[in-house]
Amino acid sequence: MIIYRFLTGDDDAKFCHKVTKALSEGWQLQGDPQYTGSPISGLRCGQAVTKKVEDQPYDKDKKLSEY
């Protein structure tokens, strides 16, 4: 099974660390990073990541980090 997450955050080092942590845990980048912004909230980033896990049934109540 392949699981999917979309990481989001402000365009800062904290967001970069979030993506780096996911990569270090076996997640892989999926597609290009996305950016959006407004005068009020500033620039926001998003990055999709996927991870192939052992075949097991999907459980919507299980945290993705527990796979």
PDB file of N, H, CA, C and O in Angstrom:
ATOM      1  N   MET A   1       0.848  -1.159   0.000  1.00  0.00           N
ATOM      2  CA  MET A   1       0.000   0.000   0.000  1.00  0.00           C
ATOM      3  C   MET A   1       0.900   1.232   0.000  1.00  0.00           C
ATOM      4  O   MET A   1       1.971   1.234   0.607  1.00  0.00           O
ATOM      5  N   ILE A   2       0.459   2.253  -0.675  1.00  0.00           N
ATOM      6  H   ILE A   2      -0.411   2.251  -1.169  1.00  0.00           H
ATOM      7  CA  ILE A   2       1.162   3.539  -0.661  1.00  0.00           C
ATOM      8  C   ILE A   2       0.301   4.523   0.115  1.00  0.00           C
ATOM      9  O   ILE A   2      -0.880   4.700  -0.184  1.00  0.00           O
ATOM     10  N   ILE A   3       0.900   5.161   1.112  1.00  0.00           N
ATOM     11  H   ILE A   3       1.859   5.017   1.355  1.00  0.00           H
ATOM     12  CA  ILE A   3       0.170   6.164   1.887  1.00  0.00           C
ATOM     13  C   ILE A   3       0.640   7.554   1.476  1.00  0.00           C
ATOM     14  O   ILE A   3       1.763   7.723   1.000  1.00  0.00           O
ATOM     15  N   TYR A   4      -0.220   8.541   1.663  1.00  0.00           N
ATOM     16  H   TYR A   4      -1.132   8.403   2.050  1.00  0.00           H
ATOM     17  CA  TYR A   4      -0.022   9.891   1.147  1.00  0.00           C
ATOM     18  C   TYR A   4      -0.210  10.899   2.265  1.00  0.00           C
ATOM     19  O   TYR A   4      -1.111  10.770   3.094  1.00  0.00           O
ATOM     20  N   ARG A   5       0.652  11.902   2.275  1.00  0.00           N
ATOM     21  H   ARG A   5       1.384  12.006   1.601  1.00  0.00           H
ATOM     22  CA  ARG A   5       0.499  13.043   3.193  1.00  0.00           C
ATOM     23  C   ARG A   5       0.755  14.318   2.407  1.00  0.00           C
ATOM     24  O   ARG A   5       1.531  14.321   1.452  1.00  0.00           O
ATOM     25  N   PHE A   6       0.112  15.384   2.803  1.00  0.00           N
ATOM     26  H   PHE A   6      -0.518  15.383   3.579  1.00  0.00           H
ATOM     27  CA  PHE A   6       0.387  16.699   2.232  1.00  0.00           C
ATOM     28  C   PHE A   6       0.823  17.595   3.382  1.00  0.00           C
ATOM     29  O   PHE A   6       0.016  17.995   4.221  1.00  0.00           O
ATOM     30  N   LEU A   7       2.111  17.899   3.403  1.00  0.00           N
ATOM     31  H   LEU A   7       2.766  17.574   2.722  1.00  0.00           H
ATOM     32  CA  LEU A   7       2.689  18.725   4.463  1.00  0.00           C
ATOM     33  C   LEU A   7       2.486  20.193   4.112  1.00  0.00           C
ATOM     34  O   LEU A   7       2.670  20.587   2.960  1.00  0.00           O
ATOM     35  N   THR A   8       2.110  21.002   5.091  1.00  0.00           N
ATOM     36  H   THR A   8       1.961  20.682   6.026  1.00  0.00           H
ATOM     37  CA  THR A   8       1.913  22.429   4.856  1.00  0.00           C
ATOM     38  C   THR A   8       2.572  23.233   5.962  1.00  0.00           C
ATOM     39  O   THR A   8       2.820  22.727   7.057  1.00  0.00           O
ATOM     40  N   GLY A   9       2.849  24.483   5.662  1.00  0.00           N
ATOM     41  H   GLY A   9       2.648  24.894   4.772  1.00  0.00           H
ATOM     42  CA  GLY A   9       3.414  25.365   6.668  1.00  0.00           C
ATOM     43  C   GLY A   9       3.840  26.684   6.074  1.00  0.00           C
ATOM     44  O   GLY A   9       3.793  26.881   4.860  1.00  0.00           O
ATOM     45  N   ASP A  10       4.255  27.585   6.939  1.00  0.00           N
ATOM     46  H   ASP A  10       4.293  27.425   7.925  1.00  0.00           H
ATOM     47  CA  ASP A  10       4.801  28.859   6.487  1.00  0.00           C
ATOM     48  C   ASP A  10       6.106  28.611   5.740  1.00  0.00           C
ATOM     49  O   ASP A  10       6.764  27.593   5.954  1.00  0.00           O
ATOM     50  N   ASP A  11       6.475  29.530   4.873  1.00  0.00           N
ATOM     51  H   ASP A  11       5.941  30.357   4.699  1.00  0.00           H
ATOM     52  CA  ASP A  11       7.721  29.412   4.113  1.00  0.00           C
ATOM     53  C   ASP A  11       8.882  29.802   5.025  1.00  0.00           C
ATOM     54  O   ASP A  11       9.379  30.927   4.972  1.00  0.00           O
ATOM     55  N   ASP A  12       9.306  28.852   5.864  1.00  0.00           N
ATOM     56  H   ASP A  12       8.902  27.938   5.908  1.00  0.00           H
ATOM     57  CA  ASP A  12      10.392  29.118   6.807  1.00  0.00           C
ATOM     58  C   ASP A  12      11.174  27.831   7.083  1.00  0.00           C
ATOM     59  O   ASP A  12      10.870  26.777   6.524  1.00  0.00           O
ATOM     60  N   ALA A  13      12.160  27.929   7.930  1.00  0.00           N
ATOM     61  H   ALA A  13      12.407  28.785   8.383  1.00  0.00           H
ATOM     62  CA  ALA A  13      13.002  26.773   8.244  1.00  0.00           C
ATOM     63  C   ALA A  13      12.197  25.654   8.906  1.00  0.00           C
ATOM     64  O   ALA A  13      12.511  24.479   8.720  1.00  0.00           O
ATOM     65  N   LYS A  14      11.175  25.998   9.667  1.00  0.00           N
ATOM     66  H   LYS A  14      10.919  26.953   9.818  1.00  0.00           H
ATOM     67  CA  LYS A  14      10.356  24.981  10.333  1.00  0.00           C
ATOM     68  C   LYS A  14       9.702  24.059   9.297  1.00  0.00           C
ATOM     69  O   LYS A  14       9.652  22.843   9.487  1.00  0.00           O
ATOM     70  N   PHE A  15       9.206  24.639   8.208  1.00  0.00           N
ATOM     71  H   PHE A  15       9.247  25.626   8.053  1.00  0.00           H
ATOM     72  CA  PHE A  15       8.607  23.823   7.146  1.00  0.00           C
ATOM     73  C   PHE A  15       9.663  22.931   6.501  1.00  0.00           C
ATOM     74  O   PHE A  15       9.408  21.754   6.244  1.00  0.00           O
ATOM     75  N   CYS A  16      10.836  23.477   6.241  1.00  0.00           N
ATOM     76  H   CYS A  16      11.043  24.433   6.450  1.00  0.00           H
ATOM     77  CA  CYS A  16      11.923  22.684   5.643  1.00  0.00           C
ATOM     78  C   CYS A  16      12.302  21.519   6.548  1.00  0.00           C
ATOM     79  O   CYS A  16      12.566  20.419   6.062  1.00  0.00           O
ATOM     80  N   HIS A  17      12.333  21.747   7.855  1.00  0.00           N
ATOM     81  H   HIS A  17      12.118  22.641   8.250  1.00  0.00           H
ATOM     82  CA  HIS A  17      12.640  20.671   8.798  1.00  0.00           C
ATOM     83  C   HIS A  17      11.536  19.610   8.791  1.00  0.00           C
ATOM     84  O   HIS A  17      11.822  18.420   8.919  1.00  0.00           O
ATOM     85  N   LYS A  18      10.277  20.035   8.642  1.00  0.00           N
ATOM     86  H   LYS A  18      10.045  21.002   8.538  1.00  0.00           H
ATOM     87  CA  LYS A  18       9.162  19.089   8.579  1.00  0.00           C
ATOM     88  C   LYS A  18       9.321  18.151   7.383  1.00  0.00           C
ATOM     89  O   LYS A  18       9.129  16.941   7.508  1.00  0.00           O
ATOM     90  N   VAL A  19       9.671  18.709   6.226  1.00  0.00           N
ATOM     91  H   VAL A  19       9.827  19.692   6.124  1.00  0.00           H
ATOM     92  CA  VAL A  19       9.870  17.896   5.022  1.00  0.00           C
ATOM     93  C   VAL A  19      11.098  17.000   5.192  1.00  0.00           C
ATOM     94  O   VAL A  19      11.055  15.819   4.847  1.00  0.00           O
ATOM     95  N   THR A  20      12.184  17.552   5.718  1.00  0.00           N
ATOM     96  H   THR A  20      12.219  18.511   5.998  1.00  0.00           H
ATOM     97  CA  THR A  20      13.408  16.776   5.926  1.00  0.00           C
ATOM     98  C   THR A  20      13.160  15.607   6.874  1.00  0.00           C
ATOM     99  O   THR A  20      13.660  14.507   6.636  1.00  0.00           O
ATOM    100  N   LYS A  21      12.403  15.824   7.936  1.00  0.00           N
ATOM    101  H   LYS A  21      11.997  16.717   8.129  1.00  0.00           H
ATOM    102  CA  LYS A  21      12.078  14.751   8.884  1.00  0.00           C
ATOM    103  C   LYS A  21      11.292  13.652   8.183  1.00  0.00           C
ATOM    104  O   LYS A  21      11.574  12.469   8.375  1.00  0.00           O
ATOM    105  N   ALA A  22      10.311  14.032   7.373  1.00  0.00           N
ATOM    106  H   ALA A  22      10.082  14.993   7.217  1.00  0.00           H
ATOM    107  CA  ALA A  22       9.528  13.030   6.642  1.00  0.00           C
ATOM    108  C   ALA A  22      10.428  12.208   5.720  1.00  0.00           C
ATOM    109  O   ALA A  22      10.288  10.987   5.643  1.00  0.00           O
ATOM    110  N   LEU A  23      11.341  12.867   5.025  1.00  0.00           N
ATOM    111  H   LEU A  23      11.455  13.858   5.087  1.00  0.00           H
ATOM    112  CA  LEU A  23      12.259  12.152   4.133  1.00  0.00           C
ATOM    113  C   LEU A  23      13.139  11.186   4.916  1.00  0.00           C
ATOM    114  O   LEU A  23      13.416  10.080   4.452  1.00  0.00           O
ATOM    115  N   SER A  24      13.577  11.597   6.100  1.00  0.00           N
ATOM    116  H   SER A  24      13.352  12.495   6.477  1.00  0.00           H
ATOM    117  CA  SER A  24      14.440  10.732   6.915  1.00  0.00           C
ATOM    118  C   SER A  24      13.678   9.524   7.462  1.00  0.00           C
ATOM    119  O   SER A  24      14.290   8.537   7.872  1.00  0.00           O
ATOM    120  N   GLU A  25      12.344   9.599   7.470  1.00  0.00           N
ATOM    121  H   GLU A  25      11.847  10.400   7.137  1.00  0.00           H
ATOM    122  CA  GLU A  25      11.503   8.497   7.956  1.00  0.00           C
ATOM    123  C   GLU A  25      11.016   7.606   6.816  1.00  0.00           C
ATOM    124  O   GLU A  25      10.151   6.753   7.019  1.00  0.00           O
ATOM    125  N   GLY A  26      11.569   7.801   5.622  1.00  0.00           N
ATOM    126  H   GLY A  26      12.271   8.494   5.458  1.00  0.00           H
ATOM    127  CA  GLY A  26      11.226   6.924   4.509  1.00  0.00           C
ATOM    128  C   GLY A  26      10.183   7.449   3.546  1.00  0.00           C
ATOM    129  O   GLY A  26       9.846   6.772   2.575  1.00  0.00           O
ATOM    130  N   TRP A  27       9.665   8.644   3.793  1.00  0.00           N
ATOM    131  H   TRP A  27       9.939   9.194   4.582  1.00  0.00           H
ATOM    132  CA  TRP A  27       8.713   9.249   2.870  1.00  0.00           C
ATOM    133  C   TRP A  27       9.479   9.754   1.653  1.00  0.00           C
ATOM    134  O   TRP A  27      10.662  10.079   1.749  1.00  0.00           O
ATOM    135  N   GLN A  28       8.799   9.818   0.501  1.00  0.00           N
ATOM    136  H   GLN A  28       7.837   9.553   0.422  1.00  0.00           H
ATOM    137  CA  GLN A  28       9.418  10.305  -0.722  1.00  0.00           C
ATOM    138  C   GLN A  28       8.605  11.469  -1.272  1.00  0.00           C
ATOM    139  O   GLN A  28       7.378  11.495  -1.173  1.00  0.00           O
ATOM    140  N   LEU A  29       9.318  12.433  -1.855  1.00  0.00           N
ATOM    141  H   LEU A  29      10.315  12.412  -1.935  1.00  0.00           H
ATOM    142  CA  LEU A  29       8.637  13.575  -2.455  1.00  0.00           C
ATOM    143  C   LEU A  29       7.742  13.097  -3.587  1.00  0.00           C
ATOM    144  O   LEU A  29       8.111  12.206  -4.352  1.00  0.00           O
ATOM    145  N   GLN A  30       6.567  13.696  -3.685  1.00  0.00           N
ATOM    146  H   GLN A  30       6.267  14.420  -3.063  1.00  0.00           H
ATOM    147  CA  GLN A  30       5.627  13.372  -4.749  1.00  0.00           C
ATOM    148  C   GLN A  30       5.219  14.684  -5.412  1.00  0.00           C
ATOM    149  O   GLN A  30       4.424  15.442  -4.857  1.00  0.00           O
ATOM    150  N   GLY A  31       5.755  14.948  -6.584  1.00  0.00           N
ATOM    151  H   GLY A  31       6.401  14.333  -7.034  1.00  0.00           H
ATOM    152  CA  GLY A  31       5.414  16.180  -7.287  1.00  0.00           C
ATOM    153  C   GLY A  31       6.210  17.368  -6.786  1.00  0.00           C
ATOM    154  O   GLY A  31       7.091  17.250  -5.935  1.00  0.00           O
ATOM    155  N   ASP A  32       5.868  18.506  -7.342  1.00  0.00           N
ATOM    156  H   ASP A  32       5.152  18.602  -8.034  1.00  0.00           H
ATOM    157  CA  ASP A  32       6.555  19.757  -7.016  1.00  0.00           C
ATOM    158  C   ASP A  32       5.959  20.400  -5.770  1.00  0.00           C
ATOM    159  O   ASP A  32       4.792  20.175  -5.453  1.00  0.00           O
ATOM    160  N   PRO A  33       6.755  21.201  -5.062  1.00  0.00           N
ATOM    161  CA  PRO A  33       6.197  21.953  -3.942  1.00  0.00           C
ATOM    162  C   PRO A  33       5.186  22.972  -4.463  1.00  0.00           C
ATOM    163  O   PRO A  33       5.274  23.428  -5.603  1.00  0.00           O
ATOM    164  N   GLN A  34       4.240  23.314  -3.619  1.00  0.00           N
ATOM    165  H   GLN A  34       4.169  22.944  -2.693  1.00  0.00           H
ATOM    166  CA  GLN A  34       3.202  24.276  -3.975  1.00  0.00           C
ATOM    167  C   GLN A  34       3.304  25.483  -3.048  1.00  0.00           C
ATOM    168  O   GLN A  34       3.652  25.360  -1.874  1.00  0.00           O
ATOM    169  N   TYR A  35       2.998  26.630  -3.596  1.00  0.00           N
ATOM    170  H   TYR A  35       2.715  26.730  -4.550  1.00  0.00           H
ATOM    171  CA  TYR A  35       3.071  27.867  -2.822  1.00  0.00           C
ATOM    172  C   TYR A  35       1.800  28.672  -3.028  1.00  0.00           C
ATOM    173  O   TYR A  35       1.233  28.685  -4.121  1.00  0.00           O
ATOM    174  N   THR A  36       1.365  29.329  -1.992  1.00  0.00           N
ATOM    175  H   THR A  36       1.826  29.318  -1.104  1.00  0.00           H
ATOM    176  CA  THR A  36       0.251  30.258  -2.080  1.00  0.00           C
ATOM    177  C   THR A  36       0.517  31.361  -1.063  1.00  0.00           C
ATOM    178  O   THR A  36       1.254  31.159  -0.097  1.00  0.00           O
ATOM    179  N   GLY A  37      -0.067  32.495  -1.277  1.00  0.00           N
ATOM    180  H   GLY A  37      -0.666  32.659  -2.061  1.00  0.00           H
ATOM    181  CA  GLY A  37       0.191  33.586  -0.351  1.00  0.00           C
ATOM    182  C   GLY A  37      -0.907  34.621  -0.360  1.00  0.00           C
ATOM    183  O   GLY A  37      -1.722  34.691  -1.280  1.00  0.00           O
ATOM    184  N   SER A  38      -0.907  35.410   0.673  1.00  0.00           N
ATOM    185  H   SER A  38      -0.245  35.353   1.420  1.00  0.00           H
ATOM    186  CA  SER A  38      -1.828  36.532   0.779  1.00  0.00           C
ATOM    187  C   SER A  38      -1.149  37.617   1.602  1.00  0.00           C
ATOM    188  O   SER A  38      -0.222  37.338   2.363  1.00  0.00           O
ATOM    189  N   PRO A  39      -1.607  38.846   1.449  1.00  0.00           N
ATOM    190  CA  PRO A  39      -1.016  39.933   2.242  1.00  0.00           C
ATOM    191  C   PRO A  39      -1.201  39.727   3.750  1.00  0.00           C
ATOM    192  O   PRO A  39      -0.426  40.252   4.550  1.00  0.00           O
ATOM    193  N   ILE A  40      -2.217  38.971   4.128  1.00  0.00           N
ATOM    194  H   ILE A  40      -2.846  38.545   3.478  1.00  0.00           H
ATOM    195  CA  ILE A  40      -2.506  38.771   5.549  1.00  0.00           C
ATOM    196  C   ILE A  40      -1.682  37.620   6.133  1.00  0.00           C
ATOM    197  O   ILE A  40      -1.026  37.780   7.162  1.00  0.00           O
ATOM    198  N   SER A  41      -1.720  36.454   5.468  1.00  0.00           N
ATOM    199  H   SER A  41      -2.253  36.324   4.632  1.00  0.00           H
ATOM    200  CA  SER A  41      -1.054  35.281   6.043  1.00  0.00           C
ATOM    201  C   SER A  41       0.357  35.058   5.525  1.00  0.00           C
ATOM    202  O   SER A  41       1.078  34.220   6.067  1.00  0.00           O
ATOM    203  N   GLY A  42       0.771  35.779   4.498  1.00  0.00           N
ATOM    204  H   GLY A  42       0.185  36.459   4.058  1.00  0.00           H
ATOM    205  CA  GLY A  42       2.110  35.598   3.948  1.00  0.00           C
ATOM    206  C   GLY A  42       2.191  34.374   3.057  1.00  0.00           C
ATOM    207  O   GLY A  42       1.169  33.828   2.640  1.00  0.00           O
ATOM    208  N   LEU A  43       3.398  33.950   2.770  1.00  0.00           N
ATOM    209  H   LEU A  43       4.228  34.393   3.108  1.00  0.00           H
ATOM    210  CA  LEU A  43       3.624  32.823   1.871  1.00  0.00           C
ATOM    211  C   LEU A  43       3.491  31.508   2.627  1.00  0.00           C
ATOM    212  O   LEU A  43       4.083  31.329   3.692  1.00  0.00           O
ATOM    213  N   ARG A  44       2.706  30.587   2.066  1.00  0.00           N
ATOM    214  H   ARG A  44       2.224  30.732   1.201  1.00  0.00           H
ATOM    215  CA  ARG A  44       2.520  29.250   2.628  1.00  0.00           C
ATOM    216  C   ARG A  44       3.026  28.222   1.627  1.00  0.00           C
ATOM    217  O   ARG A  44       2.919  28.421   0.417  1.00  0.00           O
ATOM    218  N   CYS A  45       3.579  27.119   2.135  1.00  0.00           N
ATOM    219  H   CYS A  45       3.666  26.957   3.118  1.00  0.00           H
ATOM    220  CA  CYS A  45       4.143  26.059   1.294  1.00  0.00           C
ATOM    221  C   CYS A  45       3.389  24.763   1.526  1.00  0.00           C
ATOM    222  O   CYS A  45       2.790  24.544   2.579  1.00  0.00           O
ATOM    223  N   GLY A  46       3.436  23.915   0.517  1.00  0.00           N
ATOM    224  H   GLY A  46       3.923  24.092  -0.338  1.00  0.00           H
ATOM    225  CA  GLY A  46       2.882  22.571   0.633  1.00  0.00           C
ATOM    226  C   GLY A  46       3.738  21.600  -0.155  1.00  0.00           C
ATOM    227  O   GLY A  46       4.258  21.946  -1.216  1.00  0.00           O
ATOM    228  N   GLN A  47       3.888  20.390   0.354  1.00  0.00           N
ATOM    229  H   GLN A  47       3.466  20.109   1.216  1.00  0.00           H
ATOM    230  CA  GLN A  47       4.648  19.359  -0.347  1.00  0.00           C
ATOM    231  C   GLN A  47       3.988  18.011  -0.095  1.00  0.00           C
ATOM    232  O   GLN A  47       3.816  17.593   1.050  1.00  0.00           O
ATOM    233  N   ALA A  48       3.624  17.340  -1.177  1.00  0.00           N
ATOM    234  H   ALA A  48       3.764  17.679  -2.107  1.00  0.00           H
ATOM    235  CA  ALA A  48       3.078  15.992  -1.063  1.00  0.00           C
ATOM    236  C   ALA A  48       4.222  15.003  -0.885  1.00  0.00           C
ATOM    237  O   ALA A  48       5.275  15.133  -1.509  1.00  0.00           O
ATOM    238  N   VAL A  49       4.000  14.014  -0.025  1.00  0.00           N
ATOM    239  H   VAL A  49       3.144  13.908   0.482  1.00  0.00           H
ATOM    240  CA  VAL A  49       4.961  12.937   0.178  1.00  0.00           C
ATOM    241  C   VAL A  49       4.195  11.614   0.214  1.00  0.00           C
ATOM    242  O   VAL A  49       3.040  11.563   0.637  1.00  0.00           O
ATOM    243  N   THR A  50       4.852  10.554  -0.235  1.00  0.00           N
ATOM    244  H   THR A  50       5.790  10.595  -0.579  1.00  0.00           H
ATOM    245  CA  THR A  50       4.254   9.223  -0.202  1.00  0.00           C
ATOM    246  C   THR A  50       5.229   8.248   0.436  1.00  0.00           C
ATOM    247  O   THR A  50       6.434   8.492   0.501  1.00  0.00           O
ATOM    248  N   LYS A  51       4.673   7.133   0.905  1.00  0.00           N
ATOM    249  H   LYS A  51       3.694   6.935   0.851  1.00  0.00           H
ATOM    250  CA  LYS A  51       5.502   6.097   1.520  1.00  0.00           C
ATOM    251  C   LYS A  51       4.879   4.740   1.219  1.00  0.00           C
ATOM    252  O   LYS A  51       3.685   4.531   1.433  1.00  0.00           O
ATOM    253  N   LYS A  52       5.695   3.831   0.725  1.00  0.00           N
ATOM    254  H   LYS A  52       6.665   4.001   0.550  1.00  0.00           H
ATOM    255  CA  LYS A  52       5.228   2.469   0.485  1.00  0.00           C
ATOM    256  C   LYS A  52       5.395   1.689   1.780  1.00  0.00           C
ATOM    257  O   LYS A  52       6.480   1.657   2.360  1.00  0.00           O
ATOM    258  N   VAL A  53       4.312   1.060   2.230  1.00  0.00           N
ATOM    259  H   VAL A  53       3.431   1.086   1.759  1.00  0.00           H
ATOM    260  CA  VAL A  53       4.335   0.294   3.476  1.00  0.00           C
ATOM    261  C   VAL A  53       3.928  -1.146   3.184  1.00  0.00           C
ATOM    262  O   VAL A  53       3.349  -1.448   2.140  1.00  0.00           O
ATOM    263  N   GLU A  54       4.242  -2.024   4.127  1.00  0.00           N
ATOM    264  H   GLU A  54       4.712  -1.780   4.975  1.00  0.00           H
ATOM    265  CA  GLU A  54       3.866  -3.428   3.984  1.00  0.00           C
ATOM    266  C   GLU A  54       2.365  -3.533   3.749  1.00  0.00           C
ATOM    267  O   GLU A  54       1.579  -2.723   4.238  1.00  0.00           O
ATOM    268  N   ASP A  55       1.995  -4.553   2.988  1.00  0.00           N
ATOM    269  H   ASP A  55       2.634  -5.212   2.591  1.00  0.00           H
ATOM    270  CA  ASP A  55       0.569  -4.755   2.734  1.00  0.00           C
ATOM    271  C   ASP A  55      -0.164  -4.965   4.048  1.00  0.00           C
ATOM    272  O   ASP A  55       0.131  -5.883   4.814  1.00  0.00           O
ATOM    273  N   GLN A  56      -1.111  -4.100   4.279  1.00  0.00           N
ATOM    274  H   GLN A  56      -1.351  -3.355   3.657  1.00  0.00           H
ATOM    275  CA  GLN A  56      -1.946  -4.173   5.464  1.00  0.00           C
ATOM    276  C   GLN A  56      -3.209  -3.391   5.169  1.00  0.00           C
ATOM    277  O   GLN A  56      -3.194  -2.498   4.322  1.00  0.00           O
ATOM    278  N   PRO A  57      -4.283  -3.698   5.836  1.00  0.00           N
ATOM    279  CA  PRO A  57      -5.519  -2.978   5.558  1.00  0.00           C
ATOM    280  C   PRO A  57      -5.411  -1.513   5.987  1.00  0.00           C
ATOM    281  O   PRO A  57      -4.773  -1.190   6.989  1.00  0.00           O
ATOM    282  N   TYR A  58      -6.035  -0.655   5.225  1.00  0.00           N
ATOM    283  H   TYR A  58      -6.553  -0.917   4.411  1.00  0.00           H
ATOM    284  CA  TYR A  58      -6.066   0.764   5.566  1.00  0.00           C
ATOM    285  C   TYR A  58      -6.970   0.968   6.776  1.00  0.00           C
ATOM    286  O   TYR A  58      -8.053   0.387   6.855  1.00  0.00           O
ATOM    287  N   ASP A  59      -6.526   1.783   7.704  1.00  0.00           N
ATOM    288  H   ASP A  59      -5.647   2.255   7.639  1.00  0.00           H
ATOM    289  CA  ASP A  59      -7.290   2.093   8.909  1.00  0.00           C
ATOM    290  C   ASP A  59      -7.322   3.606   9.060  1.00  0.00           C
ATOM    291  O   ASP A  59      -6.306   4.224   9.379  1.00  0.00           O
ATOM    292  N   LYS A  60      -8.494   4.206   8.830  1.00  0.00           N
ATOM    293  H   LYS A  60      -9.319   3.704   8.571  1.00  0.00           H
ATOM    294  CA  LYS A  60      -8.594   5.671   8.868  1.00  0.00           C
ATOM    295  C   LYS A  60      -8.321   6.248  10.252  1.00  0.00           C
ATOM    296  O   LYS A  60      -8.041   7.440  10.379  1.00  0.00           O
ATOM    297  N   ASP A  61      -8.398   5.427  11.278  1.00  0.00           N
ATOM    298  H   ASP A  61      -8.625   4.459  11.175  1.00  0.00           H
ATOM    299  CA  ASP A  61      -8.144   5.910  12.634  1.00  0.00           C
ATOM    300  C   ASP A  61      -6.670   5.829  13.027  1.00  0.00           C
ATOM    301  O   ASP A  61      -6.280   6.338  14.078  1.00  0.00           O
ATOM    302  N   LYS A  62      -5.860   5.198  12.196  1.00  0.00           N
ATOM    303  H   LYS A  62      -6.177   4.785  11.343  1.00  0.00           H
ATOM    304  CA  LYS A  62      -4.436   5.054  12.484  1.00  0.00           C
ATOM    305  C   LYS A  62      -3.685   6.277  11.965  1.00  0.00           C
ATOM    306  O   LYS A  62      -3.916   6.717  10.839  1.00  0.00           O
ATOM    307  N   LYS A  63      -2.790   6.824  12.780  1.00  0.00           N
ATOM    308  H   LYS A  63      -2.602   6.466  13.695  1.00  0.00           H
ATOM    309  CA  LYS A  63      -1.972   7.948  12.337  1.00  0.00           C
ATOM    310  C   LYS A  63      -1.039   7.481  11.234  1.00  0.00           C
ATOM    311  O   LYS A  63      -0.484   6.384  11.309  1.00  0.00           O
ATOM    312  N   LEU A  64      -0.864   8.301  10.218  1.00  0.00           N
ATOM    313  H   LEU A  64      -1.314   9.191  10.157  1.00  0.00           H
ATOM    314  CA  LEU A  64       0.005   7.923   9.111  1.00  0.00           C
ATOM    315  C   LEU A  64       1.431   7.680   9.577  1.00  0.00           C
ATOM    316  O   LEU A  64       2.146   6.870   8.986  1.00  0.00           O
ATOM    317  N   SER A  65       1.852   8.365  10.623  1.00  0.00           N
ATOM    318  H   SER A  65       1.271   9.022  11.103  1.00  0.00           H
ATOM    319  CA  SER A  65       3.209   8.172  11.141  1.00  0.00           C
ATOM    320  C   SER A  65       3.384   6.809  11.806  1.00  0.00           C
ATOM    321  O   SER A  65       4.514   6.408  12.088  1.00  0.00           O
ATOM    322  N   GLU A  66       2.291   6.089  12.063  1.00  0.00           N
ATOM    323  H   GLU A  66       1.374   6.415  11.834  1.00  0.00           H
ATOM    324  CA  GLU A  66       2.369   4.773  12.689  1.00  0.00           C
ATOM    325  C   GLU A  66       2.545   3.649  11.670  1.00  0.00           C
ATOM    326  O   GLU A  66       2.731   2.495  12.055  1.00  0.00           O
ATOM    327  N   TYR A  67       2.490   3.966  10.386  1.00  0.00           N
ATOM    328  H   TYR A  67       2.339   4.904  10.073  1.00  0.00           H
ATOM    329  CA  TYR A  67       2.691   2.943   9.351  1.00  0.00           C
ATOM    330  C   TYR A  67       4.160   2.686   9.161  1.00  0.00           C
ATOM    331  O   TYR A  67       4.540   1.858   8.333  1.00  0.00           O
TER     332      TYR A  67
END
